[in-house]
Amino acid sequence: MAAQHYDAVVIGSGQGGTPLARELAGSGRKTALIEREHVGGTCINEGCTPTKTMVASAKTAYVDRRSGEFGVRNGLVGVDLAAVRRRKQSIVDSFRDGNQNRLEETRNLDLIFGEASFTGPKTLMVRTDGGSLELDADTIFINAGARPANPPIDGLDAVPALNSTSIMELDELPEHLLVLGGSYVGIEFAQMFRRFGSGVTVVQRSGQLMGREDADVAEKVAEILREDGIEVLLNTQTRLVEQDSGGRVHLRVDTPEGERALEGTHLLVAAGRPPNTEKLSLDAAGIETDRRGFIKVNGRLETNVEGVYALGDIKGGPAFTHISYDDFRVIRANLLDGGDATIADRLVPYTMFIDPQLGRIGLSEREARDRDLEFYVAKIPMTYVARAIEMGETRGFMKAIVDAENGQILGCAVLGVEGGEIMAMIQIAMMGKIPYTTLRDGVFSHPTLAESLNTLFSNVGQRQGAAV
C-alpha cells in the first residue's frame, strides 16, 4: 500500500505535541498526531497532575495531624491510599479525556494510536493494534518524551521495584519505603509517603540532595525531611538489592561509616529519566543524538535533518512541562507566524512540590561564582516573614542573587510556604529588567507573603565574586 501523505506529523501528544498538532491543523495543514499510549504525555498521566493531586492529599494529612498546634481538636488521622488513588485517577481521566476530545474534534487532524518508527528521513511506520500504517510527511515533529529507568545495581532487575509511575497505583500504604535517588522526584515521593504514614529512607549516592542546587538549599531540604521523620543517607552507594521469601526488600549499601543493611517493604527507584528514542529508529532517518540518546537540536529546535524537529524532554535540557510548552511556542512562532524565536538564554523557572515548596529561577550562587560574576546575595529565613509565622509555616529561607553592577536580579531560590508563587514574582521582575531596589521599596499588601520581598532585598549582603 502507498504511504499516507501528511503535511505534518507529530509524534507524541505531550504538552508540546498536543497544542502543536492543533495549531498545525488549524493553519490548514493535513496533520497526524501519533500517540503510543494515552493523550496528554507524562504531565497529565504520570507527572504533574497525578503527583500534585497526591501531594495535596499528603498535605491535608500533615495539616490535620498538626491541628492541635492551631487550637483545633481532631482525632487520629488515617490515610486510605486507595481513595487517594481514586481521586488522583478521576482528575487524570478528566484532563486526559478533555484533551482527547478536543483533538478528535479538530479539523484536518488525525489522532492515531500506535508506536512510530522512522523508515527514512520523512517516512514512518506506525504499529497499531490492528496492524501497521506507513506515513510520509513534509515536516515531522518528535515529542516522544522520556521514561523512568533503573540504574545498574546488582540484583535490581530481579526485584519488583516501583518507579514514579507505578508507585501512584498502590492501593495499600507501604510499611517502609526505600527510595533510591535524592533528586526532585525521589524527594517529593519520600515526603508524600511519609505524610501518608509510611516509614521512609532516602539513599543518595552523592554528598547532597538535588545536585544542581546550592549546598545551603540542599542542606535545608535534608533538614526538613529529617524533621518530618525521613531517614536521609548521603554519600551512600547501593551495592546489592535483594528480596527475601516474605517479599521484603533488602539493600546492601556503603556509607561513610561503613557497610550497612537496609530493609523495607517497598523500593522506589528515582534515578533519572532516559529519552524514548530507542524504538524510533532514528538511524533510518539520519537523526543525530548525544551519548545519552537525547536528540540534538539547535536554538530553533531543528534536528540535523531538514524538516524534522524535536521538542520536550526527548531533546534533553530542562525536563519540565512548561519548557515543553514553550518549545511549542517557539516552533509556532517560527513556522506559522514567520518569526525568529529561539530557546537560547530563556529563563527556566521550576518548583519542587515538597512542603514547603522550593521555587527556583535563574542563576544559583554557585553558578554565579563559577561564571566569575560580581554579585550580592540577599537572604532571609522564613521566620522573618510575618505571614509565614501566622500560618505556622516558617521552615526554609529566601535567597536572591543580584548583579553588583546594575542591580538586576540574576536568580533566586525560595524554599518556603508557596515558594513557587513568590519565585514567580521575582521572575516577573527579572523579565521586566526591574532592579532589586524596586522590590525592596515597593508597597505590598500586609500581611501577605509578597511583602517578604521588601525584607529580602533589604538584606543584601557584601559584594562577592571574581574581583572581590
C-alpha positions in Angstrom: 0.0 0.0 0.0 1.2 3.5 -0.7 2.1 5.6 2.3 -0.5 8.1 3.6 0.8 11.6 3.0 0.5 14.4 5.6 1.7 17.9 5.6 2.9 17.4 9.2 3.2 14.5 11.6 3.7 15.0 15.4 5.0 12.0 17.3 3.7 12.2 20.9 0.8 14.0 22.5 2.6 15.7 25.4 2.3 19.3 26.5 4.2 20.4 23.4 2.9 18.0 20.8 -0.8 18.4 21.5 -1.1 22.1 21.0 1.3 22.0 18.1 -0.8 19.4 16.3 -3.9 21.5 16.8 -2.2 24.7 15.6 -0.8 22.9 12.5 -4.2 21.5 11.6 -5.8 24.9 12.3 -3.5 26.5 9.8 -4.9 24.3 7.1 -2.1 21.6 7.1 -3.2 18.0 7.0 -1.8 16.7 10.2 -1.4 13.4 12.0 -0.7 13.1 15.8 0.7 9.7 16.7 0.3 8.6 20.4 1.8 5.4 21.7 -0.3 5.1 24.9 -2.5 7.9 26.1 -3.2 11.5 25.3 -1.5 14.1 27.4 2.0 12.8 27.8 3.9 12.4 31.1 2.5 15.6 32.7 -1.2 14.7 32.7 -0.8 10.9 33.1 2.2 10.2 35.2 3.8 13.5 36.2 2.4 16.9 37.2 -1.3 16.2 37.5 -1.3 12.9 39.4 1.7 13.7 41.7 0.5 17.1 42.7 -3.0 15.7 43.3 -1.5 13.2 45.7 0.8 15.9 47.3 -2.4 17.7 48.1 -3.7 14.6 49.9 -0.5 14.3 51.8 -0.5 18.0 52.8 -4.1 17.5 54.2 -2.9 14.6 56.4 0.0 16.7 57.6 -2.1 19.7 58.5 -4.7 17.5 60.1 -2.1 16.0 62.4 -0.9 19.5 63.4 -4.4 20.8 64.1 -3.7 20.9 67.8 -1.0 23.5 67.3 -3.7 25.8 66.0 -6.1 25.1 68.8 -8.3 22.7 66.8 -9.3 19.4 68.3 -9.1 16.4 66.0 -8.9 12.7 66.1 -6.5 10.1 64.9 -5.5 10.7 61.3 -5.6 7.8 58.9 -5.0 7.6 55.1 -7.0 5.5 52.7 -4.5 5.1 49.9 -7.0 3.5 47.6 -9.2 6.6 48.0 -6.3 8.9 47.3 -5.6 6.9 44.2 -9.2 7.1 43.0 -9.3 10.9 43.5 -6.0 11.1 41.6 -7.3 9.0 38.8 -10.5 10.8 38.4 -8.7 14.1 37.9 -6.2 12.5 35.4 -9.1 10.9 33.4 -10.9 14.3 33.3 -7.8 16.1 32.0 -6.9 13.3 29.5 -10.4 12.9 28.2 -10.8 16.6 27.7 -7.6 16.8 25.7 -8.5 13.8 23.6 -12.0 15.1 22.8 -10.5 18.4 21.7 -8.1 16.6 19.4 -10.7 14.4 17.9 -12.9 17.4 17.2 -10.1 19.3 15.4 -10.5 19.6 11.6 -7.5 18.4 9.4 -6.2 16.3 12.3 -6.0 12.5 12.6 -5.3 11.1 16.0 -3.5 7.7 15.5 -2.8 5.4 18.4 0.3 3.4 17.8 4.1 3.3 18.0 6.0 5.2 15.4 9.5 4.5 14.0 11.4 6.1 11.1 11.9 4.2 7.9 13.6 7.2 6.2 14.1 11.0 6.7 10.5 11.8 6.1 8.8 8.4 6.3 7.3 6.5 9.3 5.9 3.1 10.1 3.2 3.1 12.8 2.4 -0.2 14.6 -1.2 -0.2 15.8 -3.4 -2.8 17.4 -4.8 -3.6 14.0 -1.5 -3.9 12.1 0.7 -1.1 10.7 0.5 2.1 8.7 3.0 3.8 6.5 3.1 7.6 6.6 5.2 10.3 5.0 5.2 14.0 5.7 6.8 17.2 4.7 7.5 18.1 8.3 7.9 15.8 11.3 7.9 16.8 15.0 9.2 14.4 17.7 7.7 14.9 21.1 8.1 11.3 22.4 9.3 12.2 25.9 11.3 10.2 28.5 10.7 7.4 30.9 11.9 6.2 34.3 14.8 3.7 34.2 16.8 1.5 36.6 20.4 2.3 37.4 22.9 -0.6 37.1 22.8 -2.1 40.5 23.3 -5.8 41.2 20.1 -7.6 41.8 17.8 -4.7 41.0 16.3 -6.3 37.8 15.2 -9.3 39.9 13.3 -7.2 42.4 9.8 -5.8 41.8 10.8 -2.1 42.2 8.5 0.8 41.9 9.1 3.8 39.7 7.5 7.3 39.6 4.5 5.9 37.7 3.8 2.6 39.4 4.1 3.9 42.9 1.0 6.0 42.3 -1.0 2.8 41.6 -0.6 1.4 45.0 -3.8 0.7 46.9 -2.1 -0.1 50.2 0.3 2.0 52.2 3.9 0.7 52.3 5.1 -0.1 55.8 8.6 1.2 54.9 9.6 2.7 51.6 13.2 2.7 50.5 13.9 5.4 47.9 16.9 5.2 45.6 17.7 8.7 44.4 17.7 12.0 46.2 16.7 14.4 43.5 13.4 16.1 42.8 11.2 13.1 42.0 12.5 10.9 44.8 12.2 13.7 47.4 8.6 14.5 46.5 7.5 10.9 46.9 9.6 10.4 50.0 7.8 13.3 51.8 4.4 12.3 50.4 4.5 8.8 51.6 6.0 9.8 55.0 3.0 12.0 55.4 0.7 9.2 54.4 2.2 7.2 57.3 5.0 5.1 55.8 8.5 4.9 57.2 10.9 6.3 54.6 14.6 6.0 53.9 16.2 8.0 51.1 19.5 6.7 49.7 21.6 9.3 47.8 25.0 8.4 46.4 26.4 12.0 46.3 27.1 14.3 49.2 24.0 16.4 48.9 20.4 16.1 47.7 19.4 17.8 44.4 22.9 18.2 43.0 22.1 21.2 40.8 21.1 23.3 43.9 23.3 25.4 46.2 24.6 23.5 49.2 22.6 25.6 51.7 19.4 24.9 49.8 20.1 21.1 49.7 21.1 21.0 53.4 17.9 22.8 54.4 15.8 20.4 52.4 17.5 17.5 54.1 16.9 19.1 57.5 13.2 19.5 56.6 12.9 15.8 55.5 14.6 14.7 58.7 12.3 16.8 60.8 9.4 15.0 59.1 10.9 11.7 60.2 12.6 10.6 57.0 16.0 9.0 57.2 18.3 10.7 54.6 21.6 8.8 53.8 24.1 10.9 51.8 27.4 9.6 50.2 25.7 6.2 50.2 26.3 3.7 47.4 23.9 0.8 46.9 25.8 -2.3 46.1 23.1 -5.0 46.1 19.4 -5.3 46.0 17.6 -8.5 47.2 14.1 -9.7 48.1 13.5 -12.3 50.7 10.9 -15.1 50.7 8.5 -12.8 52.6 8.6 -10.2 49.9 10.7 -7.7 51.9 13.4 -5.7 50.1 17.0 -5.6 51.4 19.7 -3.2 50.3 23.4 -3.5 51.0 24.9 -0.1 51.0 28.2 1.6 51.6 28.0 4.6 53.8 30.8 6.9 55.2 30.6 4.9 58.4 30.9 1.6 56.6 28.7 -1.1 55.1 25.1 -1.2 56.2 22.0 -3.3 55.6 18.6 -1.6 54.9 15.2 -3.3 54.9 11.9 -2.2 53.6 8.6 -3.4 52.3 8.8 -1.4 49.0 11.5 0.1 46.8 11.1 3.2 44.7 13.8 3.8 42.1 14.0 7.5 41.2 17.4 7.8 39.5 17.0 9.5 36.1 14.8 9.5 33.0 16.4 8.5 29.7 14.7 9.6 26.4 12.2 7.5 24.5 14.4 7.3 21.4 15.4 3.6 21.2 12.3 2.5 19.3 12.1 5.4 16.9 14.8 4.0 14.6 16.4 7.4 14.3 19.3 6.0 12.4 17.0 5.2 9.5 16.4 9.0 9.2 19.9 10.0 10.0 18.8 12.0 13.1 21.7 12.7 15.5 21.6 12.1 19.2 24.0 12.7 22.1 25.7 10.0 24.0 22.7 9.6 26.3 20.3 9.2 23.4 18.7 12.7 23.5 18.0 14.2 20.1 20.3 17.1 19.2 18.6 20.4 18.2 19.6 23.9 17.5 18.0 27.0 19.1 15.0 26.7 16.7 14.5 23.1 17.7 15.6 21.8 14.3 17.5 18.5 14.1 20.3 17.9 11.7 17.7 16.6 9.2 15.9 19.3 7.4 12.2 19.5 8.2 12.5 17.3 11.4 12.2 19.0 14.8 12.3 17.7 18.4 10.6 19.3 21.4 10.1 18.5 25.0 12.0 16.0 27.2 13.3 14.0 24.3 15.7 16.7 23.2 17.4 16.9 26.7 17.8 20.0 28.8 15.3 21.1 31.5 12.6 18.4 31.7 9.6 20.5 32.7 6.1 20.7 31.2 6.4 24.5 30.9 9.6 24.1 28.9 7.9 21.6 26.5 5.0 24.1 26.1 7.5 26.9 25.4 9.2 24.7 22.8 5.8 24.5 21.1 5.5 28.3 21.1 9.0 28.6 19.6 8.0 26.3 16.7 4.7 28.1 16.2 6.3 31.5 16.1 8.9 30.4 13.5 6.8 28.1 11.3 3.4 29.5 11.5 3.9 33.2 12.3 7.1 33.8 10.4 9.1 34.8 13.5 12.6 34.2 14.6 12.2 32.7 18.1 14.8 30.7 19.9 15.2 28.6 23.1 18.6 30.2 23.7 19.0 32.1 27.0 15.4 31.7 28.1 14.6 31.9 31.8 13.8 28.4 33.2 11.7 28.5 36.4 10.8 25.4 38.3 9.1 24.4 41.5 9.7 21.3 43.6 6.4 20.5 45.4 7.7 19.4 48.7 6.3 21.2 51.6 7.4 23.9 52.0 7.9 24.4 48.2 11.2 25.1 46.5 10.8 27.7 43.8 13.9 28.4 41.6 14.8 30.5 38.6 18.0 31.9 37.1 21.5 31.6 38.5 22.3 29.9 41.8 25.0 31.4 43.9 27.3 28.6 42.8 26.6 29.3 39.1 27.3 33.0 39.6 30.6 32.2 41.2 31.5 29.7 38.5 30.9 32.4 35.9 33.2 34.8 37.7 30.4 37.3 38.2 30.4 40.1 40.8 27.2 39.8 42.8 25.4 40.3 46.0 23.4 37.7 47.9 20.1 38.7 49.6 19.0 36.1 52.1 16.4 35.8 55.0 14.9 32.9 56.9 11.2 32.4 56.6 11.0 33.2 60.3 11.4 36.8 59.2 8.1 36.6 57.2 5.1 37.6 59.2 2.6 35.8 57.1 4.6 32.6 57.4 4.6 32.9 61.1 0.8 33.5 61.2 0.3 30.4 59.0 2.6 28.2 61.2 4.9 27.5 58.2 8.3 29.0 59.0 10.7 26.4 57.7 13.1 27.4 54.9 14.6 30.6 53.6 14.6 33.0 50.7 17.7 33.8 48.7 18.4 36.0 45.7 21.5 36.7 43.6 21.9 40.4 42.5 24.2 41.8 39.8 26.7 44.0 41.6 27.0 46.5 38.7 23.4 47.2 37.7 21.2 45.8 40.5 19.5 43.3 38.2 18.2 40.1 39.8 20.1 37.1 38.4 18.3 34.4 40.1 16.6 33.2 43.3 15.7 30.2 45.5 12.6 30.4 47.6 12.3 27.5 50.0 9.2 28.3 51.9 5.4 28.4 52.0 4.2 28.9 48.4 7.8 29.2 47.3 6.8 28.7 43.7 4.5 31.7 43.7 7.0 34.0 45.4 9.6 32.9 42.9 7.2 33.8 40.1 7.0 37.3 41.4 10.8 37.6 41.3 10.7 36.1 37.8 8.4 38.8 36.6 10.9 41.4 37.9 13.7 39.6 36.0 11.6 39.5 32.8 11.0 43.2 33.1 14.6 44.1 34.0 13.4 45.6 37.2 16.3 46.3 39.7 16.1 44.7 43.1 15.6 48.2 44.7 12.2 48.4 43.2 11.1 45.3 45.0 12.9 46.5 48.1 11.0 49.8 48.2 7.7 48.6 46.7 4.4 48.8 48.7 2.8 45.3 49.1 -0.3 44.5 50.9 0.1 43.4 54.5 0.1 40.7 55.7 1.0 38.8 52.6 3.8 36.6 51.5 4.6 39.1 48.8 5.7 41.8 51.3 8.6 39.5 52.2 10.3 40.9 49.1 10.8 44.1 51.0 12.6 42.3 53.7 14.6 40.0 51.4 16.0 42.8 49.3 16.7 44.9 52.3 19.1 42.2 53.4 21.6 42.4 50.5 25.0 41.2 51.8 28.5 42.1 50.9 29.8 42.2 47.3 31.1 38.8 46.2 32.6 37.3 43.1 35.7 37.5 40.9 37.0 40.9 41.8 36.3 40.7 45.5 
